Amino acid sequence: MEQLTANALRVLEARYLRRDGARRLAEKPEGMFERVASAVAAAEGQEGNAAGEAAWRARFLEVMASLRFLPNSPTLMNAGMPLGQLSACFVIPVDDSMEAIFESLKQMALVQRTGGGAGFSFSRLRPEGDIVSATDGTASGPVSFMRIFDAATEHIRQGGKRRGANMGVLRVDHPDILALIGAKADGVSLRNFNISVAVTDAFMGAAAEGGTYALISPRTGQEVGRADAGAVFEALTRAAWATGDPGLLFIDAINRANPTPHHGAIEATNPCGEVPLLPWEACNLGSVNLARMLRRGPDGPAVDWAALEETVRTGLRFLDDVIEVNRLPGPAYEEVVRGNRKVGLGVMGFAEALIALGIPYDAPEAAALAGEVMGRVRAAADAASAELADERGVYPWWAGSVHQREGVRYRNANRTAIAPTGTIGIIAGTSASIEPLFAPAYRRHALDGQVLEEVNPLFLRAVREAGLPERETVEAVVRAGGVCAAQGPPDALRATFVTALEVSWEGHLAVQEAFQAHVDNSVSKTINLPASAPVERVGAAYRSAWERGLKGITVYRYGTQDTQVLELGAGDDPALFEYGARCDPEECRV
């Protein structure tokens, strides 16, 4: 088993390792990986491959213990345990009646207590002031009910280990859209929600052209007014500039990629936006550690494409097996999850891999590598899913799907997604997801108020290899808040260790676009902006993301959250909130 960092051990002991009845640790990290591998490989026997179960158990164990692949947190926490709920994310429908709303609230509680996050579209709820014929009263509107969901989340701890995360979505043509846009302006409301506006192509076009668009009553389906698209777009950008919310979901692009439209339209995503899901659908996620997909070539480090493909294939089968052994919270989820068998295989450690290869994150070569890497990941995942379809059968909702029309047989309706990997990135000891480095030295708030102090080991190694004085160089970088702003480091070091705030918004989007081109779900990615960025820059990023065909975008401007996950340097001054990790409220506290 690979040696774990001190911070990885602290995270595992706090959240993942099994404890006895007296809350004493009853498991070591290697025991956790053995527990998970055994529980997931049991699916092989259930699928008629009893003879191969031991071999797959060994492969699953090796790929996790080597930190080349890790599944999402609920799988690590709950596999082989009595709870047995292994999915990271769910979408729960919210229909327009008091009974349905509070049934959805109950379902949220059941999901969150097992370690899952929940996404909701509140677009079906009638707007504030609309008639409620059953009581001769008026509706309080979707934002008021979101506050109830938020309050309930505050008092639920996932699996006894962390508080839940939610995504709240409202369509841009809902009459209460401005109330949703401003819902987090006070800095305290909806702290357990990420909020996103589902914008349409028609809205984005009208905003660009200075036109109006229709507001639609969800109760009647009829137009009830018109709004100035440019004014609503400006309100969106100003709110995001001030608070980091709302993000945008490009709902038409999402539904164009829906593989089973005959079973309904997609209305919402999971809490970080990387998995658009049908109502009652859940998804299992896992990530390949790109930092461990490198080999020493004749000209220096290079990507080990064979190792990448092998790891992806093993990871895809692992995630498909998870579906078989998963204990979902209710029968409604069982039908949809098993109908589509969606999984989300992605990557982490992209920034670390770039550093090892000597490629600056904001260089064109980085986006080119992102496209090549994810293209290979997708090809391997698709091939593995096709082989599983031959072995076990296509996903049950394949008939009538886009894949049937295309003549393609898959075991899984979706195979790839880019998750934020906030916590499993710590366990793997690598950089989060596809994000650039946060900083060469920083403090991470996690684990119920504990602070993890880290100096990036890659940076330390580069300082030593450059023959620079270690202590003085690190202190200079800490004081400056980054390598580029520090006095002393050579230009090559500055370029290689460019950090999140030093990458232009165009550079962030170029990497996201390169990955999205080869992802059939979506990409969780943060567009970081410095504190001095004008509000117009948020609007420019939003428009560019739509024009690039992305499925969603989150923009975060430095310093807009009072409580921050990561702080630059080893000192006490807060510097930057790593919004890409916001899926885990114990780390990000939004």
Residue pairs with C-beta under 8 A, 6 or more apart in sequence:
1 29
1 30
1 33
1 65
1 66
2 65
2 66
2 67
4 12
4 29
4 427
4 429
5 426
5 429
7 426
7 444
7 452
7 454
8 426
8 427
8 428
8 429
9 29
10 447
10 450
10 452
11 423
11 426
11 427
11 446
11 447
12 29
12 32
12 427
13 25
14 161
14 447
14 448
14 450
15 73
15 77
15 161
15 162
15 423
15 447
16 32
16 73
16 76
16 77
16 427
17 25
17 26
17 27
17 28
17 29
17 31
17 32
18 25
18 26
18 27
18 31
18 32
18 35
18 81
19 25
19 26
19 27
20 26
27 35
30 65
32 76
33 61
33 64
33 65
34 61
35 79
35 80
35 81
36 60
36 64
36 71
36 75
36 76
36 79
36 80
37 57
37 58
37 60
37 61
37 64
38 57
38 80
39 79
39 80
39 84
39 325
40 60
40 75
40 79
40 318
40 321
40 322
40 325
41 53
41 54
41 56
41 57
41 60
41 321
42 53
42 325
43 320
43 321
43 322
43 323
43 324
43 325
44 50
44 52
44 53
44 56
44 321
45 53
46 324
46 325
47 321
47 324
47 392
48 392
49 56
56 317
56 321
59 314
60 314
60 318
63 69
63 311
63 314
63 315
63 318
64 70
64 71
66 292
67 289
67 292
67 427
67 428
67 429
67 430
68 288
68 289
68 292
68 293
68 307
68 311
69 286
69 287
69 288
69 289
69 311
69 314
69 315
69 318
70 76
70 286
70 287
70 289
70 424
70 427
70 428
71 86
71 284
71 285
71 286
71 318
71 319
71 322
71 424
72 86
72 87
72 88
72 284
72 285
72 286
72 419
72 424
73 88
73 115
73 423
73 424
73 584
74 85
74 86
74 87
74 88
74 114
74 115
74 116
74 158
74 159
75 86
75 88
75 284
75 286
75 322
76 424
76 427
77 115
77 159
77 161
78 84
78 85
78 86
78 114
78 115
78 159
79 86
79 322
79 325
83 114
83 115
83 159
83 327
84 325
84 326
84 327
85 114
85 115
85 116
85 326
85 327
85 328
85 329
86 284
86 322
86 325
86 326
86 327
87 116
87 282
87 283
87 284
87 322
87 326
87 328
87 337
88 115
88 116
88 117
88 270
88 283
88 284
88 285
88 419
89 116
89 117
89 118
89 119
89 270
89 271
89 275
89 277
89 282
89 283
89 285
90 111
90 116
90 117
90 118
90 119
90 270
90 277
90 280
90 281
90 282
90 329
90 333
91 118
91 119
91 120
91 121
91 267
91 268
91 269
91 270
91 277
91 278
91 279
91 280
91 281
91 282
92 104
92 107
92 108
92 111
92 118
92 119
92 120
92 279
92 280
93 100
93 104
93 120
93 121
93 124
93 267
93 279
93 280
94 100
94 101
94 104
94 120
94 121
94 122
94 124
94 125
94 145
95 101
95 104
95 124
96 124
96 125
96 126
96 218
96 219
101 125
101 145
104 120
105 148
105 149
105 152
107 118
107 329
107 330
108 118
108 120
108 149
108 152
108 153
108 164
108 166
109 152
109 156
110 329
110 330
111 117
111 118
111 164
111 329
112 118
112 153
112 156
112 158
112 164
113 156
113 157
113 158
113 159
114 158
114 159
114 329
115 158
115 159
115 161
115 162
116 158
116 164
116 282
116 329
117 164
117 165
117 166
117 167
117 270
117 271
117 272
117 583
118 164
118 165
118 166
118 167
118 270
118 271
119 166
119 167
119 168
119 169
119 268
119 269
119 270
119 271
119 277
120 146
120 149
120 166
120 167
120 168
120 169
120 268
121 169
121 170
121 171
121 198
121 267
121 268
122 142
122 143
122 145
122 146
122 168
122 169
122 170
122 180
123 142
123 169
123 170
123 171
123 174
123 198
123 218
123 267
124 218
125 139
125 141
125 142
125 145
125 218
126 132
126 139
126 141
126 217
126 218
126 219
127 139
127 141
127 142
127 174
127 175
127 176
127 217
127 218
128 138
128 139
128 140
128 141
128 143
128 144
128 176
128 179
129 138
129 139
129 141
130 138
130 139
130 175
130 217
130 219
131 138
131 139
132 138
132 139
141 176
141 179
142 170
142 174
142 176
142 180
143 176
143 179
143 180
143 183
146 168
146 183
146 190
146 193
146 195
147 189
147 190
149 166
149 168
149 193
150 166
150 189
150 190
150 191
150 192
150 193
153 163
153 164
153 165
153 166
153 192
153 193
154 163
154 191
154 192
156 163
156 164
157 163
157 164
158 164
162 584
162 585
162 586
163 192
163 585
163 586
164 192
164 585
165 192
165 194
165 271
165 272
165 582
165 583
165 584
165 585
166 192
166 193
166 194
166 271
167 193
167 194
167 195
167 196
167 268
167 269
167 270
167 271
167 272
167 273
168 180
168 190
168 193
168 194
168 195
168 196
169 195
169 196
169 197
169 198
169 249
169 267
169 268
169 269
170 176
170 177
170 180
170 195
170 197
170 198
171 177
171 197
171 198
171 200
171 216
171 251
172 197
172 198
172 199
172 200
172 203
172 213
172 232
173 200
173 203
173 213
173 214
173 215
173 216
174 180
174 215
174 216
174 218
175 215
175 216
175 217
175 224
175 225
177 197
177 215
177 227
177 232
178 232
178 235
180 195
180 197
180 246
181 197
181 232
181 235
181 236
181 239
181 246
182 235
182 239
183 189
183 190
183 195
184 190
184 193
184 195
184 239
184 243
184 245
184 246
185 239
185 242
185 243
187 243
187 562
191 589
191 590
192 585
192 590
193 590
194 245
194 247
194 271
194 272
194 273
194 582
194 590
195 245
195 246
195 247
196 245
196 246
196 247
196 248
196 249
196 269
196 273
196 552
197 236
197 246
197 247
197 248
197 249
198 249
198 251
198 267
198 268
199 248
199 249
199 250
199 251
199 546
200 251
200 252
201 250
201 252
201 253
201 546
202 213
203 213
203 229
203 232
203 233
204 250
204 543
204 546
205 211
206 212
206 213
206 229
206 230
207 229
207 230
207 232
207 233
208 543
210 229
210 230
211 229
211 230
212 226
212 227
212 228
212 229
213 226
213 227
213 229
214 223
214 225
214 226
215 223
215 224
215 225
215 226
215 227
216 222
216 223
216 224
217 223
217 224
233 539
233 542
234 539
236 246
236 248
236 542
237 535
237 536
237 538
237 539
237 542
238 535
238 538
239 245
239 246
240 246
240 247
240 538
240 542
240 555
240 557
241 533
241 535
241 538
241 555
241 557
241 560
242 560
243 560
243 561
244 554
244 555
244 556
244 557
244 560
244 561
244 577
244 579
244 590
245 590
247 273
247 552
247 553
247 554
247 555
248 542
248 545
248 546
248 552
248 553
249 269
249 273
249 276
249 551
249 552
250 545
250 546
250 550
250 551
250 552
251 266
251 267
253 549
253 550
253 551
254 266
254 269
254 276
254 522
254 551
254 552
255 261
255 265
255 266
257 276
257 520
257 551
258 265
258 266
258 276
258 402
259 340
259 401
259 402
259 403
259 413
259 414
259 520
260 278
260 339
260 340
260 397
260 400
260 401
260 402
260 413
261 402
262 397
262 400
262 401
263 278
263 336
263 339
263 340
263 397
264 278
264 279
265 278
266 276
266 277
266 278
267 279
268 276
268 277
269 275
269 276
269 277
269 522
269 552
270 277
270 283
270 583
271 582
271 583
272 419
272 420
272 524
272 582
272 583
273 522
273 524
273 551
273 552
273 554
274 285
274 344
274 346
274 417
274 418
274 419
274 420
274 521
274 522
274 523
274 524
275 283
275 285
275 342
275 344
275 414
275 417
275 419
275 521
275 522
276 521
276 522
276 551
277 283
277 342
278 336
278 340
279 336
280 332
280 333
280 335
280 336
281 333
281 336
281 337
281 340
281 342
282 328
282 333
282 336
282 337
283 342
283 343
283 344
283 414
283 417
283 521
284 319
284 322
284 323
284 326
284 343
284 344
285 319
285 343
285 344
285 345
285 346
285 417
285 419
286 315
286 318
286 319
286 343
286 344
286 345
286 346
287 345
287 346
287 347
287 348
287 419
287 421
287 424
287 433
288 308
288 311
288 312
288 315
288 345
288 346
288 347
288 348
288 377
289 347
289 348
289 349
289 428
289 430
290 308
290 347
290 348
290 349
290 350
290 352
290 353
290 373
290 430
291 349
291 352
291 353
291 356
291 428
291 430
291 431
292 349
292 430
293 303
293 304
293 307
293 308
293 311
293 353
294 301
294 302
294 303
294 304
294 353
294 356
294 357
295 301
295 302
295 303
295 304
295 307
296 302
300 357
300 358
301 356
301 357
301 358
302 357
303 353
303 357
303 369
303 373
305 376
308 373
308 376
308 377
308 380
309 376
309 380
312 345
312 376
312 377
312 380
312 381
312 384
313 380
313 381
313 383
313 384
315 345
315 381
316 343
316 345
316 380
316 381
316 384
316 385
316 388
316 412
316 415
317 384
317 388
319 343
319 344
319 345
319 412
320 341
320 343
320 385
320 388
320 411
320 412
322 343
323 337
323 338
323 341
323 343
326 337
328 334
328 337
338 396
339 395
339 396
339 397
340 395
340 397
340 412
340 413
340 414
341 395
341 396
341 411
341 412
341 413
342 412
342 413
342 414
342 521
343 412
343 414
343 415
344 414
344 415
344 416
344 417
344 419
344 521
345 377
345 381
345 415
345 416
345 417
346 377
346 416
346 417
346 418
346 419
346 421
346 433
346 519
347 373
347 374
347 377
347 418
347 433
347 434
348 421
348 424
348 425
348 428
348 430
348 431
348 432
348 433
348 434
349 425
349 428
349 430
349 431
350 370
350 373
350 431
350 433
350 434
350 435
350 511
351 361
351 431
351 434
351 435
351 436
351 437
352 430
352 431
352 458
354 360
354 361
354 366
354 369
354 496
355 437
355 458
355 462
355 496
355 497
356 458
357 369
358 496
359 365
359 366
359 369
359 496
360 366
360 495
360 496
360 498
361 436
361 437
361 498
361 503
361 507
361 511
362 436
362 498
362 502
362 503
362 504
362 507
363 495
364 510
366 507
366 510
366 511
367 510
367 511
367 513
367 514
368 514
370 434
370 511
370 514
370 515
371 514
371 515
371 517
371 518
374 416
374 514
374 515
374 517
374 518
374 519
375 517
375 518
377 416
377 518
378 415
378 416
378 518
378 519
378 520
381 415
381 416
382 410
382 415
385 410
385 411
385 412
385 415
386 408
386 409
386 410
386 411
388 411
388 412
389 395
389 409
389 410
389 411
390 409
392 411
393 411
394 403
394 409
394 410
394 411
395 410
395 411
395 412
395 413
397 413
398 404
398 409
398 410
398 413
401 413
403 409
403 410
403 413
414 520
414 521
415 520
416 518
416 519
416 520
416 521
417 519
417 520
417 521
417 522
417 523
418 433
418 434
418 515
418 519
418 522
418 523
418 524
418 525
419 433
419 524
419 583
420 432
420 433
420 435
420 524
420 580
420 581
420 582
420 583
420 584
421 428
421 432
421 433
422 432
422 578
422 580
422 581
422 582
422 583
422 584
422 587
422 588
423 446
423 584
423 587
425 431
425 432
425 433
426 444
426 446
426 452
431 437
432 438
432 578
432 580
432 581
433 524
433 525
433 580
434 511
434 512
434 515
434 523
434 525
435 500
435 525
435 526
435 578
435 580
436 498
436 499
436 500
436 503
436 508
437 456
437 497
437 498
437 499
437 500
438 499
438 500
438 566
438 568
438 576
438 578
439 456
439 481
439 482
439 499
439 500
439 566
439 568
439 569
439 575
439 576
440 455
440 456
440 459
440 474
440 477
440 478
440 482
440 483
440 497
440 499
441 454
441 455
441 456
441 459
441 474
441 477
441 478
441 568
441 569
441 570
442 453
442 454
442 566
442 567
442 568
442 569
442 575
443 451
443 452
443 453
443 454
443 566
443 567
443 569
443 570
444 451
444 452
444 453
444 454
444 565
444 566
444 587
445 451
445 563
445 564
445 565
445 566
445 567
445 587
445 589
446 452
446 565
446 586
446 587
447 586
448 586
453 570
455 474
455 570
456 497
459 474
459 477
459 483
459 497
460 470
460 474
462 493
462 496
462 497
463 470
463 473
463 474
463 489
463 493
464 470
466 489
466 490
466 492
466 493
468 488
468 489
472 488
473 486
473 488
473 489
476 486
476 487
476 488
476 489
477 483
477 486
477 489
478 568
478 569
478 570
478 571
479 486
479 569
480 486
480 487
481 568
481 569
481 575
482 497
482 499
482 501
482 502
482 568
483 489
483 493
483 494
483 497
483 498
483 499
484 494
484 497
484 498
484 499
484 502
489 497
500 526
500 528
500 576
500 578
501 528
501 529
501 530
501 558
501 576
503 528
505 527
505 528
505 529
505 533
505 537
505 540
505 541
505 544
505 555
506 544
508 525
508 526
508 527
508 528
509 527
509 541
509 544
509 545
509 548
509 550
509 553
511 525
512 523
512 525
512 527
512 545
512 550
512 553
513 548
513 549
513 550
515 523
515 525
516 522
516 523
516 548
516 549
516 550
516 551
522 551
522 552
523 550
523 551
523 552
524 554
524 580
524 583
525 553
525 554
525 580
526 554
526 555
526 556
526 578
526 579
526 580
527 541
527 553
527 554
527 555
527 556
528 556
528 557
528 558
528 576
528 579
529 537
529 538
529 541
529 555
529 556
529 557
529 558
530 557
530 558
531 557
531 558
531 559
533 557
533 558
538 555
538 557
541 553
541 555
542 553
542 555
545 552
545 553
554 579
556 577
556 579
558 575
558 576
558 577
559 574
559 576
559 577
560 577
561 577
561 590
563 589
564 574
564 575
564 576
564 577
564 578
565 577
565 578
565 581
565 582
565 587
565 588
565 589
566 575
566 576
566 577
566 578
566 581
567 573
567 574
567 575
567 576
568 575
568 576
569 575
577 588
578 588
579 588
581 587
581 588
582 588
582 590
